[in-house]
């Protein structure tokens, strides 16, 4: 029987992901975990690192785009209000 794909995990805020990653590193460094528990925490940590890295790359791109647009018909302050809108359209 084929294994069902699990639904995607909800995105946690960047700061929460970073805090969780720090807690995982601490737990792994203590060395008190069984092998299987250590592997599970390591796997979770790898996922968090990838997620945080992608978010940082995205933020860096947004900053570069804002910098590139500054001074181009924006009312003089270098930033248009539409440039500050979040990716989700808010």
Secondary structure, 3 states (H helix, E strand, C coil): CCCCCCCCCCCCCHHHHHHHHHHHHHHHHHCCCCHHHHHHHHHHHHHHHHHHHHHHHHHHHHHHHHHHHCCCCCCCCCCCHHHHCCCCCC
